[in-house]
């Protein structure tokens, strides 16, 4: 996720340094869209993991899968938050 965030951030920072207001705002908007996509992906993966947990043969496996689903959701949320912070600085 950090690589994705870095790849999305570098062009934005380069445009900000050039002082192109419209391009910077557009890049900020694109970053926000990317953050939403990352968050949605995390949500989808977590939901799939929770479905697998429902089918787990033991309570221990179900608990482990649900814990992993929560971690996956948190990772997506954190990555999206970091990207949104960069986008907010561009406004």
PDB file of N, CA, C and O in Angstrom, chain B, residues numbered from 101:
ATOM      1  N   UNK B 101       0.826  -1.195   0.000  1.00  0.00           N
ATOM      2  CA  UNK B 101       0.000   0.000   0.000  1.00  0.00           C
ATOM      3  C   UNK B 101       0.874   1.264   0.000  1.00  0.00           C
ATOM      4  O   UNK B 101       0.519   2.276  -0.605  1.00  0.00           O
ATOM      5  N   UNK B 102       2.019   1.187   0.687  1.00  0.00           N
ATOM      6  CA  UNK B 102       2.871   2.365   0.743  1.00  0.00           C
ATOM      7  C   UNK B 102       3.399   2.718  -0.643  1.00  0.00           C
ATOM      8  O   UNK B 102       3.551   3.895  -0.969  1.00  0.00           O
ATOM      9  N   UNK B 103       3.681   1.697  -1.463  1.00  0.00           N
ATOM     10  CA  UNK B 103       4.152   1.957  -2.816  1.00  0.00           C
ATOM     11  C   UNK B 103       3.083   2.650  -3.635  1.00  0.00           C
ATOM     12  O   UNK B 103       3.377   3.555  -4.416  1.00  0.00           O
ATOM     13  N   UNK B 104       1.836   2.223  -3.456  1.00  0.00           N
ATOM     14  CA  UNK B 104       0.724   2.844  -4.174  1.00  0.00           C
ATOM     15  C   UNK B 104       0.605   4.298  -3.761  1.00  0.00           C
ATOM     16  O   UNK B 104       0.442   5.185  -4.599  1.00  0.00           O
ATOM     17  N   UNK B 105       0.688   4.530  -2.457  1.00  0.00           N
ATOM     18  CA  UNK B 105       0.545   5.884  -1.946  1.00  0.00           C
ATOM     19  C   UNK B 105       1.684   6.767  -2.460  1.00  0.00           C
ATOM     20  O   UNK B 105       1.455   7.909  -2.858  1.00  0.00           O
ATOM     21  N   UNK B 106       2.916   6.235  -2.450  1.00  0.00           N
ATOM     22  CA  UNK B 106       4.060   7.008  -2.914  1.00  0.00           C
ATOM     23  C   UNK B 106       3.931   7.318  -4.396  1.00  0.00           C
ATOM     24  O   UNK B 106       4.224   8.433  -4.825  1.00  0.00           O
ATOM     25  N   UNK B 107       3.494   6.342  -5.178  1.00  0.00           N
ATOM     26  CA  UNK B 107       3.326   6.553  -6.615  1.00  0.00           C
ATOM     27  C   UNK B 107       2.279   7.614  -6.899  1.00  0.00           C
ATOM     28  O   UNK B 107       2.402   8.365  -7.866  1.00  0.00           O
ATOM     29  N   UNK B 108       1.261   7.684  -6.074  1.00  0.00           N
ATOM     30  CA  UNK B 108       0.213   8.685  -6.266  1.00  0.00           C
ATOM     31  C   UNK B 108       0.640  10.050  -5.765  1.00  0.00           C
ATOM     32  O   UNK B 108       0.152  11.068  -6.257  1.00  0.00           O
ATOM     33  N   UNK B 109       1.535  10.091  -4.803  1.00  0.00           N
ATOM     34  CA  UNK B 109       1.924  11.340  -4.169  1.00  0.00           C
ATOM     35  C   UNK B 109       3.000  12.089  -4.950  1.00  0.00           C
ATOM     36  O   UNK B 109       2.966  13.317  -5.025  1.00  0.00           O
ATOM     37  N   UNK B 110       3.940  11.375  -5.524  1.00  0.00           N
ATOM     38  CA  UNK B 110       5.070  12.020  -6.197  1.00  0.00           C
ATOM     39  C   UNK B 110       4.624  12.970  -7.311  1.00  0.00           C
ATOM     40  O   UNK B 110       5.077  14.114  -7.333  1.00  0.00           O
ATOM     41  N   UNK B 111       3.756  12.548  -8.234  1.00  0.00           N
ATOM     42  CA  UNK B 111       3.330  13.492  -9.271  1.00  0.00           C
ATOM     43  C   UNK B 111       2.601  14.705  -8.690  1.00  0.00           C
ATOM     44  O   UNK B 111       2.720  15.819  -9.200  1.00  0.00           O
ATOM     45  N   UNK B 112       1.866  14.476  -7.645  1.00  0.00           N
ATOM     46  CA  UNK B 112       1.128  15.576  -7.028  1.00  0.00           C
ATOM     47  C   UNK B 112       2.083  16.607  -6.444  1.00  0.00           C
ATOM     48  O   UNK B 112       1.884  17.811  -6.608  1.00  0.00           O
ATOM     49  N   UNK B 113       3.100  16.142  -5.775  1.00  0.00           N
ATOM     50  CA  UNK B 113       4.068  17.063  -5.194  1.00  0.00           C
ATOM     51  C   UNK B 113       4.861  17.794  -6.276  1.00  0.00           C
ATOM     52  O   UNK B 113       5.203  18.966  -6.114  1.00  0.00           O
ATOM     53  N   UNK B 114       5.149  17.112  -7.366  1.00  0.00           N
ATOM     54  CA  UNK B 114       5.861  17.751  -8.464  1.00  0.00           C
ATOM     55  C   UNK B 114       5.032  18.875  -9.069  1.00  0.00           C
ATOM     56  O   UNK B 114       5.558  19.948  -9.364  1.00  0.00           O
ATOM     57  N   UNK B 115       3.751  18.636  -9.254  1.00  0.00           N
ATOM     58  CA  UNK B 115       2.879  19.682  -9.790  1.00  0.00           C
ATOM     59  C   UNK B 115       2.740  20.840  -8.818  1.00  0.00           C
ATOM     60  O   UNK B 115       2.675  21.997  -9.233  1.00  0.00           O
ATOM     61  N   UNK B 116       2.694  20.542  -7.555  1.00  0.00           N
ATOM     62  CA  UNK B 116       2.579  21.600  -6.550  1.00  0.00           C
ATOM     63  C   UNK B 116       3.813  22.496  -6.587  1.00  0.00           C
ATOM     64  O   UNK B 116       3.707  23.712  -6.423  1.00  0.00           O
ATOM     65  N   UNK B 117       4.954  21.908  -6.796  1.00  0.00           N
ATOM     66  CA  UNK B 117       6.189  22.684  -6.846  1.00  0.00           C
ATOM     67  C   UNK B 117       6.215  23.590  -8.068  1.00  0.00           C
ATOM     68  O   UNK B 117       6.841  24.649  -8.027  1.00  0.00           O
ATOM     69  N   UNK B 118       5.563  23.208  -9.137  1.00  0.00           N
ATOM     70  CA  UNK B 118       5.541  24.010 -10.357  1.00  0.00           C
ATOM     71  C   UNK B 118       4.580  25.184 -10.257  1.00  0.00           C
ATOM     72  O   UNK B 118       4.667  26.116 -11.056  1.00  0.00           O
ATOM     73  N   UNK B 119       3.676  25.161  -9.307  1.00  0.00           N
ATOM     74  CA  UNK B 119       2.749  26.262  -9.114  1.00  0.00           C
ATOM     75  C   UNK B 119       1.583  26.287 -10.077  1.00  0.00           C
ATOM     76  O   UNK B 119       0.989  27.345 -10.283  1.00  0.00           O
ATOM     77  N   UNK B 120       1.245  25.194 -10.655  1.00  0.00           N
ATOM     78  CA  UNK B 120       0.121  25.130 -11.585  1.00  0.00           C
ATOM     79  C   UNK B 120      -1.141  24.826 -10.783  1.00  0.00           C
ATOM     80  O   UNK B 120      -1.442  23.666 -10.500  1.00  0.00           O
ATOM     81  N   UNK B 121      -1.875  25.874 -10.420  1.00  0.00           N
ATOM     82  CA  UNK B 121      -3.017  25.731  -9.530  1.00  0.00           C
ATOM     83  C   UNK B 121      -4.067  24.768 -10.047  1.00  0.00           C
ATOM     84  O   UNK B 121      -4.504  23.882  -9.313  1.00  0.00           O
ATOM     85  N   UNK B 122      -4.480  24.921 -11.292  1.00  0.00           N
ATOM     86  CA  UNK B 122      -5.520  24.041 -11.822  1.00  0.00           C
ATOM     87  C   UNK B 122      -5.051  22.594 -11.861  1.00  0.00           C
ATOM     88  O   UNK B 122      -5.795  21.686 -11.492  1.00  0.00           O
ATOM     89  N   UNK B 123      -3.833  22.380 -12.303  1.00  0.00           N
ATOM     90  CA  UNK B 123      -3.292  21.024 -12.376  1.00  0.00           C
ATOM     91  C   UNK B 123      -3.163  20.425 -10.981  1.00  0.00           C
ATOM     92  O   UNK B 123      -3.404  19.233 -10.790  1.00  0.00           O
ATOM     93  N   UNK B 124      -2.788  21.235 -10.020  1.00  0.00           N
ATOM     94  CA  UNK B 124      -2.652  20.758  -8.647  1.00  0.00           C
ATOM     95  C   UNK B 124      -4.011  20.348  -8.101  1.00  0.00           C
ATOM     96  O   UNK B 124      -4.141  19.303  -7.463  1.00  0.00           O
ATOM     97  N   UNK B 125      -5.018  21.168  -8.350  1.00  0.00           N
ATOM     98  CA  UNK B 125      -6.365  20.827  -7.888  1.00  0.00           C
ATOM     99  C   UNK B 125      -6.870  19.560  -8.564  1.00  0.00           C
ATOM    100  O   UNK B 125      -7.490  18.716  -7.917  1.00  0.00           O
ATOM    101  N   UNK B 126      -6.613  19.422  -9.849  1.00  0.00           N
ATOM    102  CA  UNK B 126      -7.026  18.218 -10.560  1.00  0.00           C
ATOM    103  C   UNK B 126      -6.310  16.996 -10.016  1.00  0.00           C
ATOM    104  O   UNK B 126      -6.909  15.929  -9.881  1.00  0.00           O
ATOM    105  N   UNK B 127      -5.039  17.146  -9.705  1.00  0.00           N
ATOM    106  CA  UNK B 127      -4.282  16.043  -9.128  1.00  0.00           C
ATOM    107  C   UNK B 127      -4.825  15.697  -7.753  1.00  0.00           C
ATOM    108  O   UNK B 127      -4.920  14.522  -7.396  1.00  0.00           O
ATOM    109  N   UNK B 128      -5.184  16.717  -6.976  1.00  0.00           N
ATOM    110  CA  UNK B 128      -5.790  16.479  -5.673  1.00  0.00           C
ATOM    111  C   UNK B 128      -7.094  15.713  -5.802  1.00  0.00           C
ATOM    112  O   UNK B 128      -7.361  14.795  -5.027  1.00  0.00           O
ATOM    113  N   UNK B 129      -7.899  16.087  -6.774  1.00  0.00           N
ATOM    114  CA  UNK B 129      -9.154  15.372  -7.022  1.00  0.00           C
ATOM    115  C   UNK B 129      -8.889  13.917  -7.424  1.00  0.00           C
ATOM    116  O   UNK B 129      -9.583  13.003  -6.980  1.00  0.00           O
ATOM    117  N   UNK B 130      -7.878  13.720  -8.268  1.00  0.00           N
ATOM    118  CA  UNK B 130      -7.529  12.362  -8.692  1.00  0.00           C
ATOM    119  C   UNK B 130      -7.039  11.540  -7.504  1.00  0.00           C
ATOM    120  O   UNK B 130      -7.332  10.349  -7.397  1.00  0.00           O
ATOM    121  N   UNK B 131      -6.293  12.187  -6.614  1.00  0.00           N
ATOM    122  CA  UNK B 131      -5.836  11.482  -5.420  1.00  0.00           C
ATOM    123  C   UNK B 131      -7.012  11.072  -4.537  1.00  0.00           C
ATOM    124  O   UNK B 131      -7.026   9.973  -3.983  1.00  0.00           O
ATOM    125  N   UNK B 132      -7.986  11.950  -4.411  1.00  0.00           N
ATOM    126  CA  UNK B 132      -9.167  11.612  -3.613  1.00  0.00           C
ATOM    127  C   UNK B 132      -9.917  10.429  -4.223  1.00  0.00           C
ATOM    128  O   UNK B 132     -10.404   9.560  -3.501  1.00  0.00           O
ATOM    129  N   UNK B 133     -10.008  10.397  -5.542  1.00  0.00           N
ATOM    130  CA  UNK B 133     -10.658   9.275  -6.212  1.00  0.00           C
ATOM    131  C   UNK B 133      -9.871   7.991  -5.978  1.00  0.00           C
ATOM    132  O   UNK B 133     -10.453   6.927  -5.763  1.00  0.00           O
ATOM    133  N   UNK B 134      -8.545   8.096  -6.021  1.00  0.00           N
ATOM    134  CA  UNK B 134      -7.685   6.929  -5.782  1.00  0.00           C
ATOM    135  C   UNK B 134      -7.856   6.449  -4.345  1.00  0.00           C
ATOM    136  O   UNK B 134      -7.906   5.246  -4.089  1.00  0.00           O
ATOM    137  N   UNK B 135      -7.944   7.389  -3.412  1.00  0.00           N
ATOM    138  CA  UNK B 135      -8.137   7.024  -2.007  1.00  0.00           C
ATOM    139  C   UNK B 135      -9.460   6.279  -1.835  1.00  0.00           C
ATOM    140  O   UNK B 135      -9.529   5.290  -1.106  1.00  0.00           O
ATOM    141  N   UNK B 136     -10.496   6.751  -2.499  1.00  0.00           N
ATOM    142  CA  UNK B 136     -11.795   6.072  -2.431  1.00  0.00           C
ATOM    143  C   UNK B 136     -11.701   4.653  -2.996  1.00  0.00           C
ATOM    144  O   UNK B 136     -12.280   3.716  -2.448  1.00  0.00           O
ATOM    145  N   UNK B 137     -10.970   4.512  -4.086  1.00  0.00           N
ATOM    146  CA  UNK B 137     -10.821   3.193  -4.699  1.00  0.00           C
ATOM    147  C   UNK B 137     -10.057   2.245  -3.779  1.00  0.00           C
ATOM    148  O   UNK B 137     -10.405   1.069  -3.667  1.00  0.00           O
ATOM    149  N   UNK B 138      -9.032   2.749  -3.130  1.00  0.00           N
ATOM    150  CA  UNK B 138      -8.254   1.928  -2.199  1.00  0.00           C
ATOM    151  C   UNK B 138      -9.125   1.513  -1.015  1.00  0.00           C
ATOM    152  O   UNK B 138      -9.100   0.357  -0.593  1.00  0.00           O
ATOM    153  N   UNK B 139      -9.884   2.450  -0.489  1.00  0.00           N
ATOM    154  CA  UNK B 139     -10.765   2.140   0.635  1.00  0.00           C
ATOM    155  C   UNK B 139     -11.819   1.102   0.226  1.00  0.00           C
ATOM    156  O   UNK B 139     -12.114   0.177   0.983  1.00  0.00           O
ATOM    157  N   UNK B 140     -12.379   1.266  -0.976  1.00  0.00           N
ATOM    158  CA  UNK B 140     -13.372   0.311  -1.473  1.00  0.00           C
ATOM    159  C   UNK B 140     -12.767  -1.082  -1.646  1.00  0.00           C
ATOM    160  O   UNK B 140     -13.404  -2.087  -1.331  1.00  0.00           O
ATOM    161  N   UNK B 141     -11.539  -1.131  -2.144  1.00  0.00           N
ATOM    162  CA  UNK B 141     -10.863  -2.412  -2.325  1.00  0.00           C
ATOM    163  C   UNK B 141     -10.657  -3.098  -0.979  1.00  0.00           C
ATOM    164  O   UNK B 141     -10.890  -4.299  -0.845  1.00  0.00           O
ATOM    165  N   UNK B 142     -10.222  -2.335   0.010  1.00  0.00           N
ATOM    166  CA  UNK B 142     -10.059  -2.899   1.348  1.00  0.00           C
ATOM    167  C   UNK B 142     -11.373  -3.413   1.902  1.00  0.00           C
ATOM    168  O   UNK B 142     -11.429  -4.483   2.508  1.00  0.00           O
ATOM    169  N   UNK B 143     -12.435  -2.639   1.690  1.00  0.00           N
ATOM    170  CA  UNK B 143     -13.764  -3.067   2.155  1.00  0.00           C
ATOM    171  C   UNK B 143     -14.193  -4.367   1.475  1.00  0.00           C
ATOM    172  O   UNK B 143     -14.717  -5.271   2.125  1.00  0.00           O
ATOM    173  N   UNK B 144     -13.966  -4.453   0.162  1.00  0.00           N
ATOM    174  CA  UNK B 144     -14.351  -5.647  -0.586  1.00  0.00           C
ATOM    175  C   UNK B 144     -13.565  -6.877  -0.122  1.00  0.00           C
ATOM    176  O   UNK B 144     -14.124  -7.961   0.050  1.00  0.00           O
ATOM    177  N   UNK B 145     -12.261  -6.687   0.075  1.00  0.00           N
ATOM    178  CA  UNK B 145     -11.438  -7.815   0.520  1.00  0.00           C
ATOM    179  C   UNK B 145     -11.823  -8.247   1.934  1.00  0.00           C
ATOM    180  O   UNK B 145     -11.862  -9.440   2.237  1.00  0.00           O
ATOM    181  N   UNK B 146     -12.104  -7.280   2.787  1.00  0.00           N
ATOM    182  CA  UNK B 146     -12.516  -7.602   4.154  1.00  0.00           C
ATOM    183  C   UNK B 146     -13.848  -8.346   4.142  1.00  0.00           C
ATOM    184  O   UNK B 146     -14.033  -9.303   4.893  1.00  0.00           O
ATOM    185  N   UNK B 147     -14.761  -7.915   3.304  1.00  0.00           N
ATOM    186  CA  UNK B 147     -16.060  -8.585   3.208  1.00  0.00           C
ATOM    187  C   UNK B 147     -15.897 -10.022   2.732  1.00  0.00           C
ATOM    188  O   UNK B 147     -16.572 -10.924   3.229  1.00  0.00           O
ATOM    189  N   UNK B 148     -15.016 -10.234   1.784  1.00  0.00           N
ATOM    190  CA  UNK B 148     -14.759 -11.591   1.294  1.00  0.00           C
ATOM    191  C   UNK B 148     -14.171 -12.458   2.407  1.00  0.00           C
ATOM    192  O   UNK B 148     -14.517 -13.631   2.549  1.00  0.00           O
ATOM    193  N   UNK B 149     -13.281 -11.862   3.186  1.00  0.00           N
ATOM    194  CA  UNK B 149     -12.678 -12.597   4.295  1.00  0.00           C
ATOM    195  C   UNK B 149     -13.736 -12.935   5.346  1.00  0.00           C
ATOM    196  O   UNK B 149     -13.718 -14.021   5.925  1.00  0.00           O
ATOM    197  N   UNK B 150     -14.650 -12.006   5.589  1.00  0.00           N
ATOM    198  CA  UNK B 150     -15.721 -12.265   6.559  1.00  0.00           C
ATOM    199  C   UNK B 150     -16.658 -13.376   6.065  1.00  0.00           C
ATOM    200  O   UNK B 150     -17.148 -14.177   6.862  1.00  0.00           O
ATOM    201  N   UNK B 151     -16.901 -13.421   4.775  1.00  0.00           N
ATOM    202  CA  UNK B 151     -17.719 -14.497   4.214  1.00  0.00           C
ATOM    203  C   UNK B 151     -17.017 -15.838   4.399  1.00  0.00           C
ATOM    204  O   UNK B 151     -17.648 -16.844   4.722  1.00  0.00           O
ATOM    205  N   UNK B 152     -15.705 -15.836   4.189  1.00  0.00           N
ATOM    206  CA  UNK B 152     -14.940 -17.068   4.404  1.00  0.00           C
ATOM    207  C   UNK B 152     -14.995 -17.463   5.879  1.00  0.00           C
ATOM    208  O   UNK B 152     -15.051 -18.650   6.203  1.00  0.00           O
ATOM    209  N   UNK B 153     -14.981 -16.487   6.758  1.00  0.00           N
ATOM    210  CA  UNK B 153     -15.055 -16.771   8.187  1.00  0.00           C
ATOM    211  C   UNK B 153     -16.377 -17.441   8.536  1.00  0.00           C
ATOM    212  O   UNK B 153     -16.419 -18.336   9.380  1.00  0.00           O
ATOM    213  N   UNK B 154     -17.446 -17.012   7.894  1.00  0.00           N
ATOM    214  CA  UNK B 154     -18.751 -17.609   8.147  1.00  0.00           C
ATOM    215  C   UNK B 154     -18.789 -19.102   7.793  1.00  0.00           C
ATOM    216  O   UNK B 154     -19.569 -19.870   8.355  1.00  0.00           O
ATOM    217  N   UNK B 155     -17.936 -19.483   6.859  1.00  0.00           N
ATOM    218  CA  UNK B 155     -17.882 -20.881   6.408  1.00  0.00           C
ATOM    219  C   UNK B 155     -16.794 -21.675   7.118  1.00  0.00           C
ATOM    220  O   UNK B 155     -16.625 -22.861   6.835  1.00  0.00           O
ATOM    221  N   UNK B 156     -16.060 -21.061   8.021  1.00  0.00           N
ATOM    222  CA  UNK B 156     -14.948 -21.741   8.697  1.00  0.00           C
ATOM    223  C   UNK B 156     -15.473 -22.913   9.524  1.00  0.00           C
ATOM    224  O   UNK B 156     -16.527 -22.819  10.153  1.00  0.00           O
ATOM    225  N   UNK B 157     -14.722 -24.021   9.514  1.00  0.00           N
ATOM    226  CA  UNK B 157     -15.185 -25.214  10.229  1.00  0.00           C
ATOM    227  C   UNK B 157     -15.074 -25.121  11.758  1.00  0.00           C
ATOM    228  O   UNK B 157     -15.748 -25.861  12.475  1.00  0.00           O
ATOM    229  N   UNK B 158     -14.223 -24.212  12.256  1.00  0.00           N
ATOM    230  CA  UNK B 158     -14.079 -24.089  13.709  1.00  0.00           C
ATOM    231  C   UNK B 158     -14.227 -22.634  14.128  1.00  0.00           C
ATOM    232  O   UNK B 158     -14.041 -21.716  13.329  1.00  0.00           O
ATOM    233  N   UNK B 159     -14.562 -22.447  15.384  1.00  0.00           N
ATOM    234  CA  UNK B 159     -14.673 -21.094  15.922  1.00  0.00           C
ATOM    235  C   UNK B 159     -13.333 -20.376  15.891  1.00  0.00           C
ATOM    236  O   UNK B 159     -13.277 -19.172  15.640  1.00  0.00           O
ATOM    237  N   UNK B 160     -12.258 -21.105  16.145  1.00  0.00           N
ATOM    238  CA  UNK B 160     -10.925 -20.504  16.143  1.00  0.00           C
ATOM    239  C   UNK B 160     -10.569 -19.982  14.749  1.00  0.00           C
ATOM    240  O   UNK B 160     -10.013 -18.892  14.614  1.00  0.00           O
ATOM    241  N   UNK B 161     -10.887 -20.752  13.729  1.00  0.00           N
ATOM    242  CA  UNK B 161     -10.615 -20.308  12.363  1.00  0.00           C
ATOM    243  C   UNK B 161     -11.497 -19.116  12.004  1.00  0.00           C
ATOM    244  O   UNK B 161     -11.051 -18.179  11.342  1.00  0.00           O
ATOM    245  N   UNK B 162     -12.731 -19.161  12.439  1.00  0.00           N
ATOM    246  CA  UNK B 162     -13.640 -18.039  12.182  1.00  0.00           C
ATOM    247  C   UNK B 162     -13.111 -16.769  12.844  1.00  0.00           C
ATOM    248  O   UNK B 162     -13.106 -15.704  12.227  1.00  0.00           O
ATOM    249  N   UNK B 163     -12.672 -16.876  14.077  1.00  0.00           N
ATOM    250  CA  UNK B 163     -12.131 -15.711  14.789  1.00  0.00           C
ATOM    251  C   UNK B 163     -10.884 -15.176  14.097  1.00  0.00           C
ATOM    252  O   UNK B 163     -10.716 -13.963  13.972  1.00  0.00           O
ATOM    253  N   UNK B 164     -10.013 -16.069  13.649  1.00  0.00           N
ATOM    254  CA  UNK B 164      -8.786 -15.655  12.971  1.00  0.00           C
ATOM    255  C   UNK B 164      -9.110 -14.939  11.656  1.00  0.00           C
ATOM    256  O   UNK B 164      -8.510 -13.911  11.340  1.00  0.00           O
ATOM    257  N   UNK B 165     -10.050 -15.479  10.904  1.00  0.00           N
ATOM    258  CA  UNK B 165     -10.420 -14.853   9.630  1.00  0.00           C
ATOM    259  C   UNK B 165     -11.095 -13.498   9.859  1.00  0.00           C
ATOM    260  O   UNK B 165     -10.848 -12.548   9.117  1.00  0.00           O
ATOM    261  N   UNK B 166     -11.931 -13.412  10.866  1.00  0.00           N
ATOM    262  CA  UNK B 166     -12.563 -12.124  11.171  1.00  0.00           C
ATOM    263  C   UNK B 166     -11.538 -11.091  11.627  1.00  0.00           C
ATOM    264  O   UNK B 166     -11.648  -9.915  11.280  1.00  0.00           O
ATOM    265  N   UNK B 167     -10.549 -11.517  12.395  1.00  0.00           N
ATOM    266  CA  UNK B 167      -9.487 -10.599  12.826  1.00  0.00           C
ATOM    267  C   UNK B 167      -8.692 -10.113  11.623  1.00  0.00           C
ATOM    268  O   UNK B 167      -8.350  -8.934  11.530  1.00  0.00           O
ATOM    269  N   UNK B 168      -8.402 -11.024  10.707  1.00  0.00           N
ATOM    270  CA  UNK B 168      -7.656 -10.640   9.493  1.00  0.00           C
ATOM    271  C   UNK B 168      -8.499  -9.700   8.635  1.00  0.00           C
ATOM    272  O   UNK B 168      -7.966  -8.763   8.039  1.00  0.00           O
ATOM    273  N   UNK B 169      -9.788  -9.937   8.568  1.00  0.00           N
ATOM    274  CA  UNK B 169     -10.675  -9.051   7.804  1.00  0.00           C
ATOM    275  C   UNK B 169     -10.627  -7.637   8.376  1.00  0.00           C
ATOM    276  O   UNK B 169     -10.599  -6.658   7.630  1.00  0.00           O
ATOM    277  N   UNK B 170     -10.617  -7.538   9.686  1.00  0.00           N
ATOM    278  CA  UNK B 170     -10.545  -6.214  10.316  1.00  0.00           C
ATOM    279  C   UNK B 170      -9.214  -5.530  10.011  1.00  0.00           C
ATOM    280  O   UNK B 170      -9.174  -4.325   9.766  1.00  0.00           O
ATOM    281  N   UNK B 171      -8.128  -6.300  10.025  1.00  0.00           N
ATOM    282  CA  UNK B 171      -6.808  -5.748   9.685  1.00  0.00           C
ATOM    283  C   UNK B 171      -6.789  -5.236   8.249  1.00  0.00           C
ATOM    284  O   UNK B 171      -6.278  -4.149   7.978  1.00  0.00           O
ATOM    285  N   UNK B 172      -7.343  -6.017   7.340  1.00  0.00           N
ATOM    286  CA  UNK B 172      -7.388  -5.629   5.927  1.00  0.00           C
ATOM    287  C   UNK B 172      -8.182  -4.336   5.761  1.00  0.00           C
ATOM    288  O   UNK B 172      -7.770  -3.437   5.028  1.00  0.00           O
ATOM    289  N   UNK B 173      -9.309  -4.248   6.436  1.00  0.00           N
ATOM    290  CA  UNK B 173     -10.131  -3.039   6.364  1.00  0.00           C
ATOM    291  C   UNK B 173      -9.363  -1.837   6.920  1.00  0.00           C
ATOM    292  O   UNK B 173      -9.405  -0.749   6.346  1.00  0.00           O
ATOM    293  N   UNK B 174      -8.672  -2.037   8.022  1.00  0.00           N
ATOM    294  CA  UNK B 174      -7.895  -0.945   8.626  1.00  0.00           C
ATOM    295  C   UNK B 174      -6.757  -0.485   7.716  1.00  0.00           C
ATOM    296  O   UNK B 174      -6.481   0.711   7.619  1.00  0.00           O
ATOM    297  N   UNK B 175      -6.104  -1.426   7.058  1.00  0.00           N
ATOM    298  CA  UNK B 175      -5.009  -1.081   6.144  1.00  0.00           C
ATOM    299  C   UNK B 175      -5.535  -0.209   5.009  1.00  0.00           C
ATOM    300  O   UNK B 175      -4.926   0.806   4.668  1.00  0.00           O
ATOM    301  N   UNK B 176      -6.662  -0.603   4.425  1.00  0.00           N
ATOM    302  CA  UNK B 176      -7.258   0.195   3.348  1.00  0.00           C
ATOM    303  C   UNK B 176      -7.672   1.569   3.823  1.00  0.00           C
ATOM    304  O   UNK B 176      -7.457   2.564   3.131  1.00  0.00           O
ATOM    305  N   UNK B 177      -8.273   1.628   5.014  1.00  0.00           N
ATOM    306  CA  UNK B 177      -8.693   2.923   5.564  1.00  0.00           C
ATOM    307  C   UNK B 177      -7.498   3.829   5.835  1.00  0.00           C
ATOM    308  O   UNK B 177      -7.534   5.021   5.531  1.00  0.00           O
ATOM    309  N   UNK B 178      -6.433   3.255   6.410  1.00  0.00           N
ATOM    310  CA  UNK B 178      -5.247   4.056   6.720  1.00  0.00           C
ATOM    311  C   UNK B 178      -4.578   4.586   5.452  1.00  0.00           C
ATOM    312  O   UNK B 178      -4.166   5.745   5.399  1.00  0.00           O
ATOM    313  N   UNK B 179      -4.472   3.737   4.437  1.00  0.00           N
ATOM    314  CA  UNK B 179      -3.869   4.175   3.175  1.00  0.00           C
ATOM    315  C   UNK B 179      -4.709   5.282   2.545  1.00  0.00           C
ATOM    316  O   UNK B 179      -4.166   6.268   2.045  1.00  0.00           O
ATOM    317  N   UNK B 180      -6.012   5.125   2.567  1.00  0.00           N
ATOM    318  CA  UNK B 180      -6.901   6.148   2.005  1.00  0.00           C
ATOM    319  C   UNK B 180      -6.781   7.451   2.782  1.00  0.00           C
ATOM    320  O   UNK B 180      -6.770   8.528   2.186  1.00  0.00           O
ATOM    321  N   UNK B 181      -6.693   7.367   4.099  1.00  0.00           N
ATOM    322  CA  UNK B 181      -6.546   8.573   4.919  1.00  0.00           C
ATOM    323  C   UNK B 181      -5.258   9.320   4.591  1.00  0.00           C
ATOM    324  O   UNK B 181      -5.252  10.548   4.503  1.00  0.00           O
ATOM    325  N   UNK B 182      -4.180   8.583   4.413  1.00  0.00           N
ATOM    326  CA  UNK B 182      -2.897   9.220   4.090  1.00  0.00           C
ATOM    327  C   UNK B 182      -2.950   9.907   2.734  1.00  0.00           C
ATOM    328  O   UNK B 182      -2.438  11.017   2.581  1.00  0.00           O
ATOM    329  N   UNK B 183      -3.554   9.271   1.766  1.00  0.00           N
ATOM    330  CA  UNK B 183      -3.676   9.889   0.443  1.00  0.00           C
ATOM    331  C   UNK B 183      -4.575  11.121   0.523  1.00  0.00           C
ATOM    332  O   UNK B 183      -4.280  12.146  -0.090  1.00  0.00           O
ATOM    333  N   UNK B 184      -5.659  11.023   1.271  1.00  0.00           N
ATOM    334  CA  UNK B 184      -6.559  12.165   1.416  1.00  0.00           C
ATOM    335  C   UNK B 184      -5.876  13.343   2.110  1.00  0.00           C
ATOM    336  O   UNK B 184      -6.182  14.496   1.804  1.00  0.00           O
ATOM    337  N   UNK B 185      -4.967  13.077   3.025  1.00  0.00           N
ATOM    338  CA  UNK B 185      -4.216  14.158   3.667  1.00  0.00           C
ATOM    339  C   UNK B 185      -3.400  14.937   2.639  1.00  0.00           C
ATOM    340  O   UNK B 185      -3.355  16.167   2.674  1.00  0.00           O
ATOM    341  N   UNK B 186      -2.760  14.216   1.727  1.00  0.00           N
ATOM    342  CA  UNK B 186      -1.993  14.865   0.667  1.00  0.00           C
ATOM    343  C   UNK B 186      -2.921  15.669  -0.232  1.00  0.00           C
ATOM    344  O   UNK B 186      -2.617  16.804  -0.598  1.00  0.00           O
ATOM    345  N   UNK B 187      -4.061  15.068  -0.586  1.00  0.00           N
ATOM    346  CA  UNK B 187      -5.025  15.753  -1.449  1.00  0.00           C
ATOM    347  C   UNK B 187      -5.547  17.010  -0.773  1.00  0.00           C
ATOM    348  O   UNK B 187      -5.717  18.036  -1.431  1.00  0.00           O
ATOM    349  N   UNK B 188      -5.801  16.951   0.517  1.00  0.00           N
ATOM    350  CA  UNK B 188      -6.297  18.130   1.245  1.00  0.00           C
ATOM    351  C   UNK B 188      -5.289  19.272   1.236  1.00  0.00           C
ATOM    352  O   UNK B 188      -5.677  20.440   1.216  1.00  0.00           O
ATOM    353  N   UNK B 189      -4.028  18.952   1.249  1.00  0.00           N
ATOM    354  CA  UNK B 189      -2.987  19.985   1.223  1.00  0.00           C
ATOM    355  C   UNK B 189      -2.930  20.681  -0.136  1.00  0.00           C
ATOM    356  O   UNK B 189      -2.373  21.773  -0.252  1.00  0.00           O
ATOM    357  N   UNK B 190      -3.493  20.065  -1.144  1.00  0.00           N
ATOM    358  CA  UNK B 190      -3.463  20.630  -2.486  1.00  0.00           C
ATOM    359  C   UNK B 190      -4.610  21.600  -2.724  1.00  0.00           C
ATOM    360  O   UNK B 190      -4.614  22.322  -3.721  1.00  0.00           O
ATOM    361  N   UNK B 191      -5.580  21.624  -1.824  1.00  0.00           N
ATOM    362  CA  UNK B 191      -6.734  22.499  -2.034  1.00  0.00           C
ATOM    363  C   UNK B 191      -6.450  23.908  -1.584  1.00  0.00           C
ATOM    364  O   UNK B 191      -7.316  24.777  -1.690  1.00  0.00           O
TER     365      UNK B 191
END
